[in-house]
């Protein structure tokens, strides 16, 4: 009988150990982002202890890691609404659905059940607010500080990492890194802290900082797969052989699954095996979870672009944008613009995609590059209206624009207007808005950069001349007069000879048209010092002088 009791006791102890191991194994797999292994461990633990709220919570976290929100929601809804872990879980799903008030109510109820003393619940509430887009990072910080206070005698490194994540969500990199370093003080082998510091520096596009952090994560824990993955990504477009090596390491330390499959297809593209990348993507698509399918369409679009198969590339990039994943970047919009341009598809879409790229990118240098690219494409397409718009964007997006940028904009507006007028056989006046805009831009040019006002007045005169080709309104007169006055008195007047001559030629034509021969003669006389051998002007001067002499003799005014 004693033997039987001992056997029963041993079985119970072994069962508890196995249960505890499976839960801890699951959490460890979550830490390593091995979500399928985590799911398997938690399912095993839940089978041994059905309806356990905490295990159900962690199982749902594994489902979310696998991007299976539907399974997580179904699991949580079956878990009941009185267990604090289930209340946190339901609150997280409500946050993801935008039901912030309902979520907050569930969080507060979960916390109150434990009288605010359960650090695990506090941390879970914080993580929900960190991970869900509409979550409140400040609320997460508050709850994590409460959890840390509760555990002050022995604070786990994970709490500091969670706190760092909350600050990272607030784009407060300084406090984020401070808390990740606190995690390393708590546990120097906690690789996730190095990894998270690396992510902060990667958002700042600082490889001299983030690469060593990922390497430090691996040194702290060689089993930490996510660090291998980030290094694979880093070298993807820099050193494909190194990228392959890190991908091999990542594959060895990750669960088989969609992300690993995806990376092993991506490396084919990086290795310029474009057809193989397309063929492998097509083979993978039928068995790939929906959440991972968009990436394959994007990858195929890039590969088909490289193969100059623009029709299929357009189909795939359109499919991707219909249901994009969270890897969408501004450069994807630029790629779409390129595909549409090279395939001679809808021209408006080319520039709409570039506008989206500019709106999405946060780095000014990248925005400037997109604008320059758009200007170049508009040139290639012969779309002078678009060219004028994008040259204007170069000036408008520059926080410290120089005179040349503004001059280029006005000049391009004028050039575009001339080109549009040349094509306007029906004489609809389609060019007039561009001339008017050019006039306005050169007005700003005069105000902002008065040292260059001679050029500003010259081009205001030219744009108004273009708007008044018959000279009947004399729109350009005041601008040419002002330009000549400033050029004549300038210490650099020699530089402006060509502009002065154009100005006098216009004024001569204007006064001749008005039959104001006296003013015409005066302007001819002013012109000749700048071009004394101009025989046409010499002859005109003689004709006008004789006419005015005869008029004076006859008692006329000369008009």
C-alpha positions as CSV (number, residue, x, y, z in Angstrom):
1,X,0.0,0.0,0.0
2,X,2.8,2.4,0.8
3,X,4.4,1.5,-2.5
4,X,1.2,2.4,-4.3
5,X,1.0,5.8,-2.5
6,X,4.6,6.5,-3.4
7,X,4.0,5.7,-7.0
8,X,0.9,7.9,-7.1
9,X,2.9,10.7,-5.4
10,X,5.7,10.3,-7.9
11,X,3.3,10.4,-10.8
12,X,1.7,13.6,-9.5
13,X,5.1,15.2,-9.0
14,X,6.3,14.2,-12.4
15,X,3.0,15.4,-13.9
16,X,3.4,18.8,-12.3
17,X,7.0,19.0,-13.4
18,X,6.0,18.1,-17.0
19,X,3.2,20.7,-16.9
20,X,5.5,23.4,-15.5
21,X,8.2,22.6,-18.1
22,X,5.8,22.8,-21.0
23,X,4.6,26.3,-19.8
24,X,8.1,27.5,-19.3
25,X,9.1,26.0,-22.6
26,X,6.3,27.8,-24.3
27,X,7.4,31.1,-22.8
28,X,11.0,30.5,-23.8
29,X,9.9,29.7,-27.4
30,X,7.9,33.0,-27.4
31,X,11.1,34.8,-26.3
32,X,12.9,33.2,-29.3
33,X,10.0,34.1,-31.6
34,X,9.5,30.4,-32.3
35,X,5.8,30.7,-32.3
36,X,4.8,27.2,-33.6
37,X,7.0,25.5,-30.9
38,X,5.4,27.8,-28.3
39,X,1.9,26.9,-29.6
40,X,2.7,23.2,-29.3
41,X,4.1,23.6,-25.8
42,X,1.1,25.6,-24.6
43,X,-1.4,23.2,-26.2
44,X,0.3,20.3,-24.3
45,X,0.1,22.3,-21.1
46,X,-3.5,23.2,-21.6
47,X,-4.4,19.5,-22.3
48,X,-2.9,18.7,-18.9
49,X,-4.8,21.6,-17.3
50,X,-7.9,22.5,-19.3
51,X,-9.5,25.9,-18.9
52,X,-6.5,27.4,-17.2
53,X,-6.7,31.1,-17.9
54,X,-3.0,31.9,-17.9
55,X,-2.1,29.0,-20.2
56,X,-4.9,30.0,-22.6
57,X,-3.6,33.5,-22.6
58,X,-0.1,32.4,-23.6
59,X,-1.5,30.0,-26.2
60,X,-3.3,33.0,-27.7
61,X,-0.1,35.0,-27.8
62,X,1.5,32.2,-29.8
63,X,-1.4,32.3,-32.2
64,X,-0.9,36.1,-32.6
65,X,2.8,35.5,-33.2
66,X,1.7,33.2,-36.0
67,X,-0.5,36.0,-37.3
68,X,-3.6,34.0,-36.7
69,X,-5.8,36.5,-35.0
70,X,-9.0,34.6,-35.7
71,X,-7.7,31.5,-33.7
72,X,-6.6,33.7,-30.9
73,X,-9.9,35.5,-30.7
74,X,-11.8,32.2,-30.8
75,X,-9.6,30.8,-28.0
76,X,-10.0,33.9,-25.8
77,X,-13.8,34.0,-26.3
78,X,-14.1,30.4,-25.1
79,X,-11.9,31.2,-22.1
80,X,-14.6,33.1,-20.2
81,X,-14.8,36.6,-18.9
82,X,-14.0,36.3,-15.1
83,X,-10.5,35.1,-15.2
84,X,-8.0,38.1,-15.1
85,X,-5.8,36.6,-17.9
86,X,-8.8,36.2,-20.1
87,X,-9.9,39.8,-19.4
88,X,-6.5,41.0,-20.4
89,X,-6.6,38.8,-23.6
90,X,-10.1,40.1,-24.5
91,X,-8.9,43.7,-23.9
92,X,-6.0,43.2,-26.2
93,X,-8.3,41.9,-29.0
94,X,-10.6,44.9,-28.4
95,X,-7.7,47.3,-28.7
96,X,-6.7,45.7,-32.0
97,X,-10.3,46.2,-33.1
98,X,-10.3,49.9,-32.1
99,X,-12.6,49.4,-29.1
100,X,-10.3,51.3,-26.7
101,X,-12.9,52.1,-24.0
102,X,-14.0,48.4,-23.8
103,X,-10.4,47.3,-23.7
104,X,-9.5,49.7,-20.9
105,X,-12.5,48.5,-18.8
106,X,-11.3,44.9,-19.2
107,X,-7.8,45.8,-18.3
108,X,-8.8,47.6,-15.1
109,X,-11.1,44.8,-14.1
110,X,-8.3,42.3,-14.5
111,X,-5.9,44.4,-12.5
112,X,-8.5,44.9,-9.7
113,X,-9.1,41.2,-9.3
114,X,-5.5,40.9,-8.0
115,X,-5.8,44.2,-6.2
116,X,-3.0,45.6,-8.5
117,X,-0.5,43.2,-7.0
118,X,-0.1,40.7,-9.8
119,X,3.0,41.8,-11.7
120,X,2.3,39.2,-14.5
121,X,-1.2,40.8,-15.1
122,X,0.2,44.3,-15.0
123,X,2.9,43.3,-17.6
124,X,0.3,41.6,-19.8
125,X,-1.8,44.7,-19.8
126,X,1.2,46.8,-20.7
127,X,2.2,44.4,-23.6
128,X,-1.3,44.6,-25.0
129,X,-1.1,48.4,-25.1
130,X,2.4,48.2,-26.6
131,X,1.6,45.7,-29.4
132,X,-1.8,47.0,-30.5
133,X,-1.7,50.0,-32.8
134,X,-4.3,52.0,-30.8
135,X,-2.7,51.1,-27.5
136,X,-1.7,53.7,-24.9
137,X,2.0,53.6,-24.4
138,X,1.8,55.9,-21.4
139,X,-0.7,53.6,-19.7
140,X,1.7,50.7,-20.4
141,X,4.6,52.6,-18.8
142,X,2.4,53.3,-15.7
143,X,1.5,49.6,-15.3
144,X,5.1,48.4,-15.9
145,X,6.4,50.8,-13.3
146,X,3.8,49.3,-10.9
147,X,5.0,45.8,-11.8
148,X,8.6,46.7,-11.3
149,X,7.8,48.3,-7.9
150,X,6.0,45.1,-6.9
151,X,9.1,43.0,-7.9
152,X,11.7,45.4,-6.7
153,X,13.6,42.8,-4.8
154,X,14.1,40.8,-8.0
155,X,13.0,42.5,-11.2
156,X,13.1,40.2,-14.2
157,X,14.9,41.5,-17.3
158,X,11.7,41.1,-19.3
159,X,9.9,43.8,-17.4
160,X,12.7,46.3,-18.3
161,X,12.5,45.2,-21.9
162,X,8.8,45.7,-22.0
163,X,9.3,49.2,-20.5
164,X,11.8,49.9,-23.2
165,X,9.3,48.8,-25.8
166,X,6.7,51.2,-24.4
167,X,9.2,54.1,-24.6
168,X,10.1,53.0,-28.1
169,X,6.4,53.2,-29.1
170,X,6.5,56.9,-27.9
171,X,9.6,57.3,-30.2
172,X,11.6,58.1,-27.0
173,X,14.8,56.2,-28.0
174,X,16.8,57.6,-25.0
175,X,14.5,56.1,-22.3
176,X,14.0,53.0,-24.4
177,X,17.8,52.3,-24.5
178,X,18.1,53.1,-20.8
179,X,15.6,50.4,-19.9
180,X,17.1,47.9,-22.3
181,X,20.4,48.5,-20.5
182,X,18.6,48.1,-17.2
183,X,17.5,44.7,-18.5
184,X,21.1,43.7,-19.2
185,X,22.1,44.8,-15.7
186,X,19.4,42.4,-14.4
187,X,20.6,39.6,-16.7
188,X,23.7,40.1,-18.9
189,X,22.6,37.1,-21.0
190,X,19.3,38.5,-21.8
191,X,19.9,38.7,-25.6
192,X,16.5,40.4,-26.3
193,X,17.8,43.6,-24.7
194,X,20.8,43.9,-27.1
195,X,18.4,43.0,-29.9
196,X,15.9,45.8,-29.0
197,X,18.7,48.3,-28.7
198,X,19.7,47.3,-32.2
199,X,16.2,47.9,-33.4
200,X,16.2,51.4,-32.0
201,X,19.4,52.2,-33.9
202,X,18.1,50.5,-37.0
203,X,15.2,52.9,-37.1
204,X,17.8,55.7,-37.0
205,X,19.6,54.1,-40.0
206,X,22.7,53.7,-37.9
207,X,24.4,50.4,-38.9
208,X,27.6,51.2,-36.9
209,X,25.4,51.0,-33.8
210,X,22.8,48.3,-34.6
211,X,25.1,45.7,-36.2
212,X,27.3,45.4,-33.0
213,X,24.1,45.1,-30.9
214,X,22.8,42.2,-33.0
215,X,26.2,40.6,-32.7
216,X,26.2,41.1,-29.0
217,X,22.7,39.5,-28.8
218,X,24.1,36.4,-30.5
219,X,27.2,36.4,-28.2
220,X,24.9,36.6,-25.2
221,X,22.7,33.7,-26.4
222,X,23.6,31.9,-29.6
223,X,20.1,30.5,-29.8
224,X,18.5,33.9,-30.2
225,X,17.2,33.6,-33.8
226,X,15.8,37.1,-34.3
227,X,19.3,38.6,-34.2
228,X,20.4,36.3,-37.0
229,X,17.4,37.5,-39.0
230,X,18.2,41.2,-38.6
231,X,21.8,40.6,-39.7
232,X,20.5,38.6,-42.7
233,X,18.3,41.7,-43.5
234,X,21.2,44.1,-43.0
235,X,23.5,42.3,-45.4
236,X,20.7,41.5,-47.9
237,X,21.5,44.4,-50.1
238,X,25.2,44.9,-49.0
239,X,26.9,41.4,-49.1
240,X,24.7,38.6,-50.3
241,X,27.1,35.9,-49.2
242,X,27.1,37.2,-45.6
243,X,23.4,37.5,-45.9
244,X,23.1,33.8,-46.9
245,X,25.3,32.8,-43.9
246,X,23.1,34.6,-41.5
247,X,20.0,33.2,-43.1
248,X,21.4,29.7,-42.6
249,X,22.0,30.4,-38.9
250,X,18.5,31.9,-38.6
251,X,16.9,28.9,-40.3
252,X,18.8,26.6,-37.8
253,X,17.5,28.6,-34.8
254,X,13.9,29.2,-36.0
255,X,10.8,27.1,-36.4
256,X,10.1,25.9,-39.9
257,X,7.3,28.0,-41.2
258,X,6.2,30.9,-43.4
259,X,8.8,33.4,-42.3
260,X,11.7,31.0,-42.9
261,X,10.2,30.0,-46.2
262,X,9.8,33.6,-47.2
263,X,13.4,34.5,-46.4
264,X,14.7,31.5,-48.4
265,X,12.9,32.8,-51.4
266,X,14.0,36.4,-50.9
267,X,17.6,35.3,-51.0
268,X,17.1,34.0,-54.5
269,X,16.1,37.5,-55.5
270,X,19.1,39.1,-53.7
271,X,21.3,36.6,-55.6
272,X,19.8,37.8,-58.9
273,X,18.1,34.5,-59.6
274,X,15.0,36.3,-60.6
275,X,13.2,33.6,-62.5
276,X,13.8,31.1,-59.7
277,X,12.5,33.6,-57.2
278,X,9.3,34.0,-59.2
279,X,8.9,30.2,-59.8
280,X,9.5,29.5,-56.1
281,X,7.0,32.2,-55.0
282,X,4.3,30.8,-57.2
283,X,4.9,27.3,-55.8
284,X,4.8,28.6,-52.2
285,X,1.6,30.7,-52.5
286,X,-1.1,28.0,-52.4
287,X,0.1,26.6,-49.0
288,X,1.1,30.0,-47.5
289,X,-1.1,31.5,-44.7
290,X,-2.9,34.6,-46.0
291,X,-0.9,37.0,-43.8
292,X,2.3,36.0,-45.6
293,X,1.0,36.0,-49.1
294,X,1.4,39.8,-49.8
295,X,5.1,39.6,-49.5
296,X,5.3,37.0,-52.3
297,X,3.4,39.3,-54.7
298,X,5.7,42.1,-53.8
299,X,8.8,39.9,-54.4
300,X,7.5,38.7,-57.7
301,X,6.8,42.3,-58.8
302,X,10.4,43.2,-58.1
303,X,11.8,40.1,-59.8
304,X,9.6,40.5,-62.9
305,X,10.7,44.2,-63.2
306,X,14.3,43.0,-63.2
307,X,13.3,40.5,-66.0
308,X,11.5,43.4,-67.8
309,X,8.2,41.6,-67.7
310,X,6.3,44.8,-66.8
311,X,2.8,43.5,-67.5
312,X,3.1,40.7,-64.9
313,X,5.0,42.9,-62.6
314,X,2.1,45.4,-62.7
315,X,-0.4,42.7,-61.9
316,X,1.6,41.5,-58.9
317,X,2.4,45.0,-57.5
318,X,-1.3,45.9,-57.9
319,X,-2.2,42.7,-56.0
320,X,0.2,43.6,-53.2
321,X,-1.2,47.1,-52.8
322,X,-4.7,45.7,-52.7
323,X,-3.8,43.9,-49.4
324,X,-0.3,45.1,-48.3
325,X,1.5,43.7,-45.3
326,X,3.3,45.5,-42.5
327,X,6.5,45.5,-44.5
328,X,5.1,48.2,-46.9
329,X,7.7,51.0,-47.3
330,X,8.0,54.2,-49.3
331,X,10.4,52.5,-51.7
332,X,7.7,50.0,-52.6
333,X,5.7,53.0,-54.0
334,X,8.8,54.1,-56.0
335,X,9.1,50.6,-57.4
336,X,5.4,50.7,-58.5
337,X,6.1,54.0,-60.2
338,X,9.0,52.5,-62.0
339,X,7.0,49.5,-63.2
340,X,4.2,51.7,-64.4
341,X,6.7,54.0,-66.2
342,X,8.7,51.2,-67.9
343,X,5.5,49.4,-68.9
344,X,4.0,52.5,-70.3
345,X,0.9,52.1,-68.1
346,X,-1.3,54.9,-66.6
347,X,0.9,58.0,-66.4
348,X,-1.0,59.6,-63.6
349,X,-0.4,56.5,-61.5
350,X,3.3,56.9,-61.9
351,X,3.2,60.3,-60.2
352,X,0.5,59.3,-57.6
353,X,2.8,56.5,-56.4
354,X,5.7,58.9,-56.1
355,X,3.5,61.2,-54.1
356,X,2.7,58.3,-51.7
357,X,6.4,57.6,-51.4
358,X,7.1,61.2,-50.4
359,X,4.3,61.3,-47.9
360,X,5.3,58.0,-46.3
361,X,9.1,58.4,-46.0
362,X,10.4,60.2,-42.9
363,X,13.9,60.9,-44.2
364,X,14.2,64.2,-46.0
365,X,17.1,63.0,-48.2
366,X,14.8,60.2,-49.5
367,X,12.0,62.6,-50.1
368,X,14.3,64.8,-52.1
369,X,15.5,61.8,-54.1
370,X,11.8,60.8,-55.0
371,X,11.2,64.4,-56.1
372,X,14.3,64.4,-58.3
373,X,13.2,61.0,-59.7
374,X,9.7,62.3,-60.5
375,X,11.2,65.3,-62.3
376,X,13.4,63.0,-64.4
377,X,10.5,60.8,-65.2
378,X,8.3,63.7,-66.3
379,X,11.1,64.8,-68.6
380,X,11.2,61.3,-70.1
381,X,7.5,61.3,-70.5
382,X,7.5,64.7,-72.1
383,X,5.0,66.0,-69.6
384,X,6.1,69.6,-69.1
385,X,3.3,70.3,-66.7
386,X,4.5,67.5,-64.3
387,X,8.1,68.7,-64.8
388,X,7.2,72.2,-63.6
389,X,5.3,70.8,-60.6
390,X,8.2,68.6,-59.5
391,X,10.8,71.2,-59.9
392,X,8.6,73.4,-57.7
393,X,8.5,70.6,-55.1
394,X,12.3,70.7,-55.0
395,X,12.1,74.3,-53.8
396,X,9.1,73.9,-51.6
397,X,10.4,70.8,-49.7
398,X,13.8,72.4,-49.0
399,X,13.8,73.8,-45.5
400,X,16.7,76.2,-46.4
401,X,16.1,76.8,-50.2
402,X,18.7,78.7,-52.1
403,X,18.1,81.2,-54.9
404,X,18.9,78.7,-57.6
405,X,16.1,76.3,-56.5
406,X,13.5,79.1,-56.8
407,X,15.0,80.4,-60.0
408,X,14.8,76.8,-61.5
409,X,11.2,76.6,-60.5
410,X,10.2,79.8,-62.2
411,X,12.3,79.0,-65.3
412,X,10.8,75.6,-65.6
413,X,7.3,77.0,-65.4
414,X,8.2,79.4,-68.2
415,X,9.8,76.6,-70.3
416,X,6.8,74.3,-69.7
417,X,4.4,77.1,-70.7
418,X,6.3,77.6,-73.9
419,X,6.2,73.9,-74.7
420,X,2.5,73.6,-73.9
421,X,1.8,76.7,-76.1
422,X,3.7,75.1,-79.0
423,X,1.5,72.0,-78.8
424,X,-1.7,74.0,-78.3
425,X,-2.9,74.1,-81.9
426,X,-6.4,75.0,-81.0
427,X,-5.1,78.0,-79.0
428,X,-7.0,77.1,-75.9
429,X,-4.8,79.1,-73.6
430,X,-3.6,76.0,-71.8
431,X,-0.2,77.6,-71.3
432,X,-1.5,80.8,-69.6
433,X,-1.7,79.3,-66.0
434,X,1.9,78.3,-66.2
435,X,3.1,81.8,-67.4
436,X,1.0,83.3,-64.6
437,X,2.5,81.0,-62.0
438,X,6.0,81.7,-63.4
439,X,5.3,85.4,-62.9
440,X,4.2,84.8,-59.3
441,X,7.3,82.7,-58.6
442,X,9.7,85.4,-59.9
443,X,7.8,87.9,-57.8
444,X,8.7,85.8,-54.8
445,X,12.2,85.5,-56.1
446,X,12.6,89.3,-56.1
447,X,11.3,89.6,-52.6
448,X,13.3,86.8,-51.1
449,X,16.6,87.4,-52.9
450,X,16.8,91.1,-53.7
451,X,20.5,90.7,-54.8
452,X,19.2,88.8,-57.8
453,X,16.3,91.1,-58.5
454,X,17.5,92.0,-62.1
455,X,16.9,88.4,-63.1
456,X,13.6,88.4,-61.3
457,X,12.3,91.5,-63.1
458,X,13.6,90.2,-66.4
459,X,11.6,87.0,-66.1
460,X,8.5,88.8,-64.9
461,X,8.8,90.9,-68.0
462,X,9.2,87.8,-70.2
463,X,6.2,86.0,-68.6
464,X,4.0,89.1,-69.0
465,X,5.1,89.5,-72.6
466,X,4.1,85.9,-73.2
467,X,0.7,86.7,-71.7
468,X,0.4,89.8,-73.9
469,X,1.9,88.8,-77.2
470,X,0.2,91.6,-79.1
471,X,1.7,94.2,-76.7
472,X,-1.6,96.0,-76.6
473,X,-1.8,95.9,-72.8
474,X,1.9,96.6,-72.3
475,X,2.0,94.1,-69.4
476,X,5.7,93.7,-69.6
477,X,6.6,97.5,-69.7
478,X,7.0,98.2,-66.0
479,X,9.1,95.1,-65.4
480,X,11.4,95.7,-68.3
481,X,11.8,99.3,-67.2
482,X,12.6,98.3,-63.6
483,X,15.0,95.6,-64.8
484,X,16.9,98.1,-67.1
485,X,17.0,100.7,-64.3
486,X,18.5,98.2,-61.8
487,X,20.9,96.7,-64.4
488,X,22.2,100.1,-65.6
489,X,23.0,101.1,-62.0
490,X,24.4,97.8,-61.0
491,X,28.2,97.5,-60.4
492,X,27.9,94.3,-62.5
493,X,26.0,95.9,-65.4
494,X,28.3,94.3,-67.9
495,X,26.7,90.9,-66.9
496,X,23.3,92.1,-67.9
497,X,23.9,93.4,-71.4
498,X,21.8,90.7,-73.1
499,X,18.9,91.3,-70.7
500,X,19.1,95.1,-71.2
501,X,19.1,94.7,-75.0
502,X,16.0,92.5,-74.9
503,X,14.3,95.0,-72.6
504,X,15.0,97.9,-75.0
505,X,13.9,95.9,-78.0
506,X,10.6,95.2,-76.3
507,X,10.1,98.8,-75.3
508,X,10.9,100.0,-78.9
509,X,8.3,97.5,-80.3
510,X,5.8,98.6,-77.8
511,X,6.1,102.3,-78.5
512,X,6.2,101.8,-82.2
513,X,2.9,99.8,-81.9
514,X,1.5,102.7,-79.9
515,X,2.8,105.1,-82.5
516,X,4.7,107.0,-79.8
517,X,7.7,107.5,-82.1
518,X,9.4,109.9,-79.7
519,X,9.6,107.3,-76.9
520,X,10.6,104.7,-79.5
521,X,13.5,106.9,-80.7
522,X,14.6,107.5,-77.1
523,X,14.8,103.8,-76.4
524,X,16.6,103.2,-79.7
525,X,19.2,105.8,-78.6
526,X,19.5,104.0,-75.2
527,X,19.9,100.7,-76.9
528,X,22.7,101.6,-79.3
529,X,25.5,102.1,-76.6
530,X,25.0,98.4,-75.8
531,X,25.2,97.3,-79.5
532,X,26.6,100.2,-81.5
533,X,27.1,98.2,-84.7
534,X,23.5,97.0,-84.9
535,X,22.7,98.2,-88.4
536,X,18.9,97.6,-88.0
537,X,18.8,99.9,-85.0
538,X,21.0,102.5,-86.7
539,X,18.6,102.6,-89.7
540,X,15.6,102.8,-87.4
541,X,17.2,105.6,-85.4
542,X,17.8,107.6,-88.7
543,X,14.2,107.0,-89.9
544,X,12.7,108.1,-86.5
545,X,14.9,111.2,-86.2
546,X,13.9,112.3,-89.8
547,X,10.2,111.6,-89.0
548,X,10.4,113.6,-85.7
549,X,12.2,116.5,-87.4
550,X,9.5,116.7,-90.1
551,X,6.8,116.5,-87.4
552,X,8.5,119.2,-85.4
553,X,8.7,121.4,-88.4
554,X,5.0,120.8,-89.0
555,X,4.2,121.6,-85.4
556,X,3.3,118.0,-84.5
557,X,4.1,116.2,-81.3
558,X,5.8,113.2,-82.8
559,X,3.1,110.8,-81.8
